[in-house]
């Protein structure tokens, strides 16, 4: 047993946490967990062709903006993780939501590439330094010692449902302010319509921030889930855990798969030849597969070995990646297109729902969850730096179907590596699962 477990006898209080939290605790956690990422990620994912048009940017230029977000995020992960173990999660999360919403006011001005890069860096600070580790810690606390799969499955599934609903709302607002013939709409008309989508999103994010500040309370004294300070010795003990290093690899590979969901609507537009509204609807459909997968996974995995399900999720990513990369999906293969979308979505979203749920199995201390999450994320979320820029290069270098095939070969490679790391994790810790 790790020395950290002897330093902090935290397991018993947190086992009762799940029973004492009010019913709306997880609901609010889900709303906040998705709302904070709507502006930098969800809108560009659902409206990918529209975003490139209204901002007058190439795939590479947009990817460079996202890379700035990733650089700031990498710096923020370890320090934000330590912060999450010192201050109450609800306060950090609320401030992050308010600051993120303010960034929407700049986003709606359709700024230049340089200003957009600064804005994405700002969002990297608000969503990661202030928000990410507190959200993971709050979720792990809710799950107690026996329901980690349920906690993280419902969190990611609920976030997916929230994102899909935001996507539907965004598509509805956009369609109300754009001319009936989207193809003939002018750039100014498209910008005006998308501006309303940004403003509505920012208002909702700020409102959820207020609800988080006042109502995201677990029912126990917040001082029981934070420390006065984090010592270098404790950080060193966390880094000695094999589970921490394996999760770095697992999350990195799974997150590459998740980032590829950004181009699904673009694939529908450029390869399947759908118009901008229909391609956005495909992106929204993809978003609805996230809650379906997350909720189902959350309801069943605690009865089985969570680590085994993690392996299966990477297998699905591999199969889906090969289907897209093979070149067999085109305008005349609608059924195969949607089948492949479902397979990839199942793998990607199952992995997202599970990779933090195995922290308990991997003997990572609950009281130092923020610190562990920060260290793991420092490597695990590096795709925020290179993924979008790499996708952009592959797509621009080979426009059309060939570029998309190269992107999905990239997914297949990372899925194989992630599946191997998940298999090692299962062999090391799977026997400890119920």
N, C-alpha and C positions, 0 to 999 in steps of 0.2 A: 504493500500500500504506500502511496506517495506520502512524503512527510507533510505535505500541505493538508492532508486530511486530519493530521494530528494537531496542526496549528489552529484549525477552525472547526469546531463541532457544530456545523451548520445544517446538517442533513435533516434532523428532526423538525426544527421550526419550519423549514421550507416544505416539508411533506404536508404540513397542515395548511400551508399557504393557499393551495388550490381550493380548499373547502371554504376558506374565509373570504375570498375575493368575491365582490358583487358580480352579478350576472353580466353587467355591461362592461366589466373590466376588459375582457378579451375582445369584445366588439369594438370598443374604443381603440384598443391597441391595434386592431386590424385596420381601422379607418386611418389612423395616424400613420401606420406603417406603409400604406400605399400612397396616401396623399402627399407625403413629403417628396416622393419621386415622380409625381405627375409631370411637372414642368421639364425637368432635365431628361426624363426617360420615356414616360408613357406617351405623351403627345408626339414626340418625334418617332416613336415606334409605330403608332397607329396611323399617323399622317406623314409617313416618310416621304413619298413623292411630293406632297403638298409643301412640306417643310423645306425641302431642297429648292422648290420653286419660289416660295415667298421670301426666303432669305437669300435667293440668288447665289447658291453655293453648289459646289461639286461634292461628290461623296467623300473625297479626300479632305476637302476643307472642313466639312462637317465632322469628319473623324478627328481632325486636329483639335477642334474645339472640345470634343469629348475626351481627347487625350489629356487636355489641361485639367479637366475634372478628375481624371484618374491620378494624375501626379499629385494634386492637392489631397485627394483621398488617401493615397499611400502614406503621405506624411501624417495625415489626421488619424488613421486607424489606431496605431499604438497609443498615442497620447489621448485620443478620445476614449479608448478602452479603459485606461487608468482613471480618467475622469468619471466614467460610468460606475466605478466601484467606490467613488468618494461622494457623489451627489445623487439625490433621488432621480430615478429615470424620468418621471413625469415632467419635472421642471426643465430638464435638458431637452426633452422631446418637444415640449410646447414652444420654447424659444426657437428651436430649429425650424418648426413649422412656420412661425411668424416671419422669421428672416428669409425663409425660402419663398414665401408668398410675396414679399417685397421685391424679390428678384424678378417676379413676373411682370412688374411694371416696366422694367428695362427690356425684358424679352419681347413685350408687345410693341416696342419701337422698331423692331426688325433691325437691330444694330449691325455695324460692320463686323467683319471677321475678328478684328482685334478686340473690340468691345465684347463680342460674344464669347471669346476665349476667357476674358476676365470674368464674365458672368458665370461661365461653367466652373471656373476655379472657385468662385464665391459659393456656388452650390455644392461643390465638393466639400467645402468647410461646413456649411450648414447641415447637409444631409449625413455626413460621416462623422466629423469631429463631435458634433453635438447630438446626433440622433442614433446612429447605427448600433453601437454597443449597448446603449440603454434599452433599445427595443428588444435585442436578443436576450438581455438579462431579465427584463420584465416578463418575457415569454417563458423563459426557463423556470422562473420563480412560479409562474402560474401552473406549469406542468408538474411541479413537485418531483418525487422520486419514481413515480410509476407511470406517468402520462406524458413523457416527453414527445413521443410520436404524435399523440393527439394534439398537444400544444402547438408544435411547429407545423404540423399538417394543417390544422385549422387556421393558424396564422397565415401561412402562405396561400392556402386555398381561399381564405377570406380576403386577403390582399388581392388575389387574382380576380375575385368577383367584384371587388371595389374598383379595380383597374378597368375591368370590362365594362362596368356601368359608367365609369367616367369616359371610357372610349365611346360608348353609345351616346352619352350626353354630348360629347365633343362633336361626333359626326352629325348629330341632330342640329346642334347650334350652327355648325359650319354650313349644313345644307339649307338652313333657313335664311342665311345671309349671302348665299351665292346664287347666281343665276341658274335656271333650270339646266342649261347646257354647260356643264362644267368645263368642257374642252374649249369653249369659246370665251370663257370668262377672262377678263383682263387681270394683269398682275395686281393692280390696285384693288380690284374686287376681291381677289383671293386673300390679299393681306387684310383687308377690312373684315372679312368673314372670320379669318383665323384669329384676329385680334380679340374678337368677342369670346372665342374659345379660351384664350389665355386669361382674360379678365375674369371670366366665370370660375375658372380653375383656381386662380389666385384667391378669390373671395372664399371659396369653399375650404381651401387649405388653411387660411387664417382662422376661420370659424372652428375647424377641427382642433387647431392649436389651443384656442380658448377652452374647449371642452376637455382637452387633455390636461391642461393645467389644473382645472378645478375638480375633475372627476376620475382621473386615472389613479385611483388609490386602491391598494390591495386589501385593505381591512386590517393590516398589522402596522405596527410602528415602523416607519421608513428607516429608522436608525438600525433596524435589525438586518437590513440588506446592504448596508454600506460600511466602509471602513474609514477610519480617520486618516490613514495614509497607506500607501503601498510600498513595501520595502524591496530593495534590489534582490534580496534573497528569495522573496516570494516569486518575483518575475523569473529568476533563474530556475526555480523548481518547476514552474509552468513549462519552461523551455526544455526541460529534461523529459517531459512526457512524450513517448512515441506518437500518441494519438494527435498531439498538436501538429507535429510535422506531417503526418499523413493527411490530416484535414487541410493543411495548406495546399497539398497537391490535388486532393479530391475537389475542393471548392474552386481552385483555379480552373480545372478542366470542366467542371459543371457550369461555371460562370461563362466560359467561352461559348458553351451551348446556349445559355440564356441570352447572351449578347446577340447571337445569330437570329433570335426572334425579332430583332430590329428590322431585318430585311425581308421578312415574310410578305408584308404588304407590297414591298418593292418588287419582289419576285412575281407576285400576282399581276402587277402593273406591266413589268417589262417582259416577262416570259409567257404568262398566261394571257396577256393583252387585255386586262381589265382596266376600266377607267379609274380616275382618282377616288371617286366615292366608293365604287365596288371594291377597290383594293384596300381602302380603309376599313370596309366592312369585313374583309378577310382578316385584317389585322385584329379587329375587334373579336371575330370568331375565335382566333387563336388565343386571345386573352380569356375567353370564357372557358377554354380547356384547362386553364390554370386552376380555377376554383374547383372544377370537377375532379381533377387529379389530386389536388392538395387535400380536399375534404375526405375523399375516399381513402387515400393513404393514411390520413390522420386517424380515421375511425378503425382501421384494421391492423396497422403495423405493430401496435403495442402488444398484440396477441402473439406475434411471431418475432423473428429476429430482424431488427431494424437494419442491421448491417447487411444482411442478405438482400433485402429490398433495395438497398443502395446500389449493390452490384447490378441488379436487374434493371435499374433505371439507366445506368450507363450502357447496358446492352441495347435498350430501346433507342438511345441516342445514336448508337453505332449503326443500327439497322436503318433508321430514318435518314441518317446522313448519307449512307450508301445509295439509298433510293433516289435522293435528290441529285447526288453527284454523278450518278450513272448516265444522266441525260435522257432518261426515259419519261420524264414529266414535262409535258408541253401543253399548248392550247387545246389539243384534242384528247387529253387524258385528264379530264376534270376529276373523275372518281379517284384515280391514283394520286392526284395532287392532294386532295383532301385527306385521303387515307394516310399519306406520308406526313402531312401536317399533324394529324392526330398522333401518329407514332412518335414523332419528335417532341411534340408537346408533352406527351405522357412521360417520356424519359427525362426531359429537361425539368419539368415542374415537380416530378417525383424526387429527383435529386435535390432540388432546392428545398423541398419540404423536409428532407431527411438529413442533410449534412450537418446541421447544427443539433438535430435531435439525438445524434449518437455521442454527443459530448459527455452525457451521463455514463454511458457504457464505457467510454474511453477514460474514465476516472479523472475528469477535469473538474476541479473544485467549483462549486456553485458560487461561493462568495467572491471568487476571483474570475467570474465569467467574463466581465468586461475586459480585464487585462488579457485573458486568453483569446477572446474574440478579436481584440486589437492586434495581437501578434499573428494570429492565424490569417486575419484579413489582409495583413501587410503583404503577404504573398498571394493569398487566395483571390484577391480582387485586382491583381495587376492587369487582367484583361481590360479594365477601365482605361488603362493607358494605351495598350497596343491593339486591342481587338477592333474597335471601330475604324481606326486608321488603316489597319491591315485589310479589313473588309472593303473599305473605300478604295484602296489601291488595287485590290483584286478585281473589283467591279469596274473601275475606270480603265484599267489596263486591257480588259477584255469585256467590252460592253455586251449586255444581253445574256443569253443562257450560259455561255462559256464562263463568264465571270462568276455567276452564281454557282456553277458546278465546282469551281475552285474553292469557293467559300465553304461549301458543304464537305469537300474533301478535308478541309481544315477541321471542321467539326468532328468528322470521323476519327481523325488522328488523336485529337484531344480526348474523345470519348474512350478510346482504347486505353490510353494512359490512365485516365481517371478510374476506369473499371479495374485496372490492375491494382491501383492504390486501395480501392475499396475492398478488393479481395484480400489484400494483406491486412487491412484493418479488421475484416471479418475473422480472419484466422487468429489474430492477436486477442481480440476482445469478444468475439461472438459467443464463446462459451460462457461468458458472464451474464448473457441475456437470459431472461426468463423463457 
